[in-house]
Amino acid sequence: MAKEIRSAAEIKKQNVASIKRAILEMGSVTKPEVAEKTGLSVVTCGSILNEMTAEGSIVEERLRSSSGGRRAMSYRISEGVGNTLCLYAFTESTGSFIRYQVRDLIGNVKDAGFTQEPVINVTTLSEAIKRICKPELNVKIVVLGIQGCINNNILEYSDLTELSGLNVAAELENATGFPVRVENDMNTIAVGYRKNCEKKLDSKSGRNVAILFFPKGQTPAGGFIVDGNILRGASNLAGELSFFPYNFKKEDQRVVFSSIEKAQPTINRMILATTVFLDPAVVVITGGLSREVDCDAMTKYLQDNLKRPQIPRIEARPVIERDYFTGLHSIAVDYIIDG
């Protein structure tokens, strides 16, 4: 295989992104600390830190004493870099809603709330974005979580019928003037779960996480992190579990998933299939039915069928809003850092 040849500009862009991530993760850091974290030389880090300070993306802080006694300058991300608008839209029996948070790059929440809309469409979304993004909030990127498959930027298989078939990101960018990223809800939640639970996930096996969503009386969905990355598939169809080959008709899914008594055998088989195909460290069950599942019984089902000690941990997680917003924010930060 031919070795990839990268230009000096590409290498520098990657180095800048690595340094920004190190500063975000560590909060306030010295030049040697950045070098150790990124694996870059102190000279390279010093040059990039000087450029970033000059452009205003980072600021110099108080002098700190290093372990050697020499006083070193420390750096942190500048507030002038801007904030992120993280929001998700959904429709349920009580109406259509948009929930949102404005966060800085570190993750501090600057504003939060929800709006009820007559319907979720480009107009209501764009008007909500413009209302939320007051000038003083200095929003630089909007990330929207949404139910459905996003294939070649077009939303497919979504319950939000007025958005189906549209390039939602492009429509909202044109309407609001902000850069917009749109991501599948389950993928976003999987990203957020893994980030929120990093400390209790093994560094290697924890790179593999499965989210199985079983809303009561609705069709299921899923999101998967494999080797630390979102599993999208060749056409972003991965996770569209309403197309899973069940032993009943597709139009019967809402009935089957209307109660835990009807749904449990199918949920068991889906967990087993997920384990066999992806071998995740953890399978997270969420949605309305997650309040009624028996994780110990599902664990025993896996043990009985796989006949091996290494099986994923099964966790019921009915409340996933924190994971959702963490995932949205992570996507927004990637956009700002990677440019």
TACOR-V943728 format. One record per run of one state. SS is the DSSP state (H for helix, E for strand, L for the rest). FROM is the first residue (numbers start at 1). TO is the last residue. If there is no record, write none. Layout:
SS,FROM,TO / SS,FROM,TO
//
This chain:
L,1,7 / H,8,26 / L,27,28 / E,29,30 / H,31,38 / L,39,41 / H,42,55 / L,56,57 / E,58,65 / L,66,70 / E,71,77 / L,78,78 / H,79,81 / L,82,82 / E,83,92 / L,93,94 / E,95,103 / L,104,108 / E,109,117 / L,118,121 / H,122,132 / L,133,134 / H,135,137 / L,138,138 / E,139,146 / L,147,148 / E,149,151 / L,152,153 / E,154,156 / L,157,167 / H,168,176 / L,177,179 / E,180,184 / H,185,196 / L,197,197 / H,198,200 / L,201,204 / H,205,207 / L,208,208 / E,209,213 / L,214,220 / E,221,226 / L,227,228 / E,229,230 / L,231,240 / H,241,243 / L,244,249 / H,250,256 / L,257,259 / H,260,278 / L,279,281 / E,282,286 / L,287,287 / H,288,291 / L,292,294 / H,295,306 / L,307,312 / E,313,316 / L,317,320 / H,321,338 / L,339,339
//
